């Protein structure tokens, strides 16, 4: 075999490998990068029997939060020093992640915090349930009416907040659901 034929065979083989890579099916899950300086929680940081009730271990929530017809993602993430955790949302149509106010805490407490998607509907808030006057004095409604999915941010068997997208303000609003 001539040197020229060997080079041709080598190029054809390389072309075949590249074609296989390009034509192979995409993964079933979306690939996205996390915010700079943040990572997914380690299993040891999110231990607890109650987490087994969710396939996402209450660390991930998906839904069309902003109503643009695309699936958005909310996640509890840990800072790289491993001292704090935060609640972040990645809107499908946006370039980066948003850190939600009130959705942060000390890493020692992460084992008891979780998130889950909330379906559209009407929900009685902490104000409407009569749980102190803090929520009512801050202008929170007695009933929260959601027209699209939202994010439930909770402390296991304790406090509970919903973050929902306000289309007019173009930002997430936090409403206390229980104390």
N, C-alpha and C positions, 0 to 999 in steps of 0.2 A: 504494500500500500504506500502510495506517495505521501510526502509531507503535506501537500496541498489537500489531499483527501482526508487526512487525519484532522486538519484544521477545520474543514467543512463539517465533518462529523461532530467535532467538539462544539462548534457553533450551533448546529442543529439540536444537539442534546441540551445546550444551555437555553435555547429558544423554547424547547419542549418543557423544561422545568419552569421557566418564567410563565409560559402559557398555563401550566397546571396551577400555579399559584394564583394567577389572575382570574382564572375560571372556576376556582374552587369555591364552594358555597361560603357565604359569610357566616360568622358566628350568630347564634340565635339571640344573643344579648347585645345591647348597644355598647359601643366602646366610647368612652369619654375620659378626659383627664380630670383629675381632682384639682381643687384650688391649690395654688402654690402654698406650701408650708403645712398642708393637711394630708391626712391618710385615713383609710378605713380603720375602724376599731379592731383590735385583736380579740380573739375569742375569750381570752382570760379577762378582758376589760368589760365584757358584756355577758358574763355568766349569770345564770338564773333559770330556774325551772319555768317561770312564767313566759320566758322568751320562746319556748318550744311551741307555743300556741300560734306562732307566725312563721311562715317559710322564710321571711326576711329578718327574723329575730327582732322585729320592731326597730330596725335600723334604716329602713328604706321605704319610701312611699312614692307611688307613681300615680299620675293622673293629669288631665288637661287643666291645670290650675288657672291658667290665664285665658282660657277660652279661645285659643287660636287654632284648635283642631289637632294639635300635636301633643304627644305625651311628654310631660315634664317630670323631673326627678327631684325628690327631697331626700337628704341623707344626714345622719348624725356622723360627724367626722371628728377625728382627734388631731390636735396640733402636733407638729413634729417633735417638740420637746416632750410630748406626752403628759402635759400638765392640765390641759383643758379640752373640752369637747364643745362642738358648736353645731347648730342646725343650719344647713345650707340648702338652697334650692337652685337647680339648674333648669331655667326655662328653655325649651327646645329651640325657640326662635332667637334666643339671646346668645351673646358671645361668651359670657362668663357666669360664674356662680354668684349668688347673693347670700350673704350671711344674714339670717333673720334675727332682729333684735329680740332679746329675751330668751333666745334659744341657745344659751351657752352655760357652761358650768365647769366645776372642778372634776377632774378625771375620776376621783374617788366616788363620785355620785353617778357616773355613767351607767353602772350596772342596774340602776333603778329607773333610768329614763328611756323612753321609746317614742317612736312616731308611727303613725298609720294613716292611710288615706281616709278621708271623710267623704261620703256620698252627698250629692246635692239633697237638700231638704231643709226642714225647719227644726231648730234645736234650741231648747231653753238654756240660756246662759247662766252664769253664776249670779248675775244681777236678778234674773227672772226667777231663780230658785231661792232667792233671799239669803244667799251666802255672804253676809256682811255688806256694808255699804261702799266698800272700796270700788268695786266694779261699777256700781250704779253712779257713784259720785264722779267717775271719770267719763261719763257719757256713754257707757256701753249699753246696748239694747237688752231688753228682757228676752227677746227671741232673735236668734241669728238665722236668717234665711239665705241659704246657699243655692245659687243657680248652677254652680259647677263644683267639681271636687276641690277639697282643701286638705290641709295637713293638720292632723291631731298630734300635738306635742304634749306628752304626759309624764308624770312621775308615777310609777306603778302603784295602783290602788290609792292614789292621793290626788294631787293637783292636776289640772288639765286645761290646756289652751288650744284654740284653733287659730291657725294662720290661714287667711283666705286672701285671694287676689282682689284688690279694689281696682276696677278698670278705669274709673275716673281719676283716681290718685296715681295710678300706674305703680302700685307698690302693694306689698303684703301688709295686712292689718292683723293684729293680734287681739283675740277676744278671750277672756277668762270664762271657762265653762264650769269649773269647780275649784274649790280651794283645798 
